[in-house]
Amino acid sequence: MDFEHRYTKEQALFRQEVSSWLDSNIPDGFLPESSPDITSRHYWNKYNVFRARIGSMGWITPDQSLQHRVAGLTPDKTQVLVEEMEKRSLLWILDLGTSALAATIQNFGTEYQRLETLPYLSKGEITLWYPANLDTAVDIGSSHLTASLDGDDFILSGESTLYGYHPFPSHLWVIASTDYPASETNHTVSFLIPSNFKGLVFEEIDTLSQTPIHKVFCNEVWVPSICLIGKNIHNYSSFGSA
């Protein structure tokens, strides 16, 4: 009995396309994720350009559907893309956080968020730190954030542990506990916030993890309700019990 995996003709043709494109577009001197020089700003300027090129191909979130202007690949083609990226030590660019956030917005986000945020994620124009507890293999206290309602917006307080390769991310994806709208019930809510909000303080955590881990402190950070991933605060949707 032959158990050898056999690729389809479509996969073989797509592999040629991916291989040729990557070999033509990888910048000179592009570093692997393990390089000690990976945190330099000069390097990350180069990374941002390359990631945007990958995004223009629809490969940053390859498993997302073609709805809402988000390019997608079939599972067979996604497998080929992952294999070719891994051969070149580039798989880390297709980070878990971006794909997970895209799926979360696709499933729970508002129509506005699906139309306006998903394309920026797919194009690589949003760089991200994301919740460390997305990786089930890591046992780490990832979030002690609370979100208190302040008019139509929120105040974030506490701390969160986030993953992310990019030393200068454009956005943070954080998860917080809130008692809105019912004071007797705690819910978990999710926010996508710009990293330059006033009151945010960052600290690098020294661990053996291959993915850099960051501690983020929120000192009464004002967050507009548009950053809440899901229905607006007047038609509240929770993501489960905290």
Long-range contacts (C-beta under 8 A, 24 or more apart in sequence): 7-80, 8-76, 10-76, 10-77, 11-76, 11-77, 11-79, 11-80, 14-77, 14-80, 14-81, 15-80, 15-83, 15-84, 18-80, 18-81, 18-84, 19-84, 21-57, 22-84, 22-85, 22-88, 22-90, 25-50, 25-53, 25-54, 26-50, 26-88, 26-90, 32-89, 33-89, 33-92, 33-165, 33-210, 34-210, 38-165, 39-167, 41-167, 41-168, 44-166, 44-167, 44-168, 47-93, 47-166, 48-124, 48-127, 50-93, 51-93, 51-124, 51-127, 52-123, 52-124, 52-125, 53-124, 54-93, 54-124, 55-122, 55-123, 55-124, 55-125, 56-123, 56-124, 58-122, 59-94, 60-93, 60-94, 60-98, 60-121, 60-122, 60-123, 60-124, 61-98, 61-99, 61-102, 61-118, 61-121, 61-122, 62-94, 63-99, 63-103, 64-99, 64-102, 64-103, 64-106, 64-118, 64-122, 65-106, 67-106, 67-114, 68-106, 68-114, 68-115, 68-118, 68-119, 69-115, 69-118, 69-119, 70-102, 70-106, 70-118, 70-119, 70-122, 71-122, 92-165, 92-211, 95-128, 95-130, 95-163, 95-164, 95-165, 96-130, 96-134, 96-135, 96-163, 97-128, 97-129, 97-130, 97-131, 97-134, 97-163, 97-164, 97-173, 98-126, 98-128, 98-130, 100-130, 100-134, 101-128, 101-130, 101-173, 101-192, 104-190, 104-229, 105-229, 108-190, 108-229, 108-230, 108-237, 108-239, 109-229, 109-230, 110-230, 110-231, 110-232, 113-229, 117-192, 125-170, 126-170, 126-171, 127-164, 127-166, 127-168, 127-169, 127-170, 127-171, 128-164, 128-166, 128-169, 128-170, 128-171, 128-172, 128-173, 129-162, 129-163, 129-164, 129-166, 129-169, 129-171, 129-172, 129-173, 129-195, 129-214, 129-216, 130-162, 130-163, 130-164, 130-173, 131-160, 131-161, 131-162, 131-163, 131-173, 131-174, 131-175, 132-161, 132-162, 132-163, 132-213, 134-163, 135-163, 135-211, 138-209, 140-213, 143-174, 143-175, 143-176, 145-174, 145-175, 145-176, 145-177, 145-218, 146-176, 146-177, 146-178, 147-176, 147-177, 147-178, 147-180, 147-189, 147-191, 147-223, 148-178, 148-180, 149-178, 149-180, 149-233, 150-222, 152-225, 152-233, 153-222, 153-223, 153-224, 153-225, 154-178, 154-191, 154-222, 154-223, 154-224, 154-225, 154-227, 154-228, 155-220, 155-221, 155-222, 155-223, 156-191, 156-193, 156-199, 156-218, 156-220, 156-221, 156-223, 157-218, 157-219, 157-220, 157-221, 158-217, 158-218, 159-215, 159-216, 159-217, 159-218, 160-215, 160-216, 160-218, 161-205, 161-213, 161-214, 161-215, 161-216, 162-213, 162-214, 162-215, 162-216, 163-209, 163-211, 163-212, 163-213, 163-214, 164-211, 164-212, 164-214, 165-211, 165-212, 167-212, 168-195, 169-195, 170-194, 170-195, 171-195, 172-200, 172-216, 174-216, 174-218, 175-239, 177-242, 178-242, 180-233, 180-236, 181-233, 181-236, 185-241, 186-241, 186-242, 187-238, 187-239, 187-240, 187-241, 187-242, 188-238, 188-239, 188-240, 188-241, 188-242, 189-228, 189-229, 189-230, 189-238, 189-239, 190-228, 190-229, 190-230, 190-239, 191-223, 191-227, 191-228, 191-229, 192-227, 192-229, 193-221, 193-223, 193-227, 197-221, 197-222, 197-223, 198-222
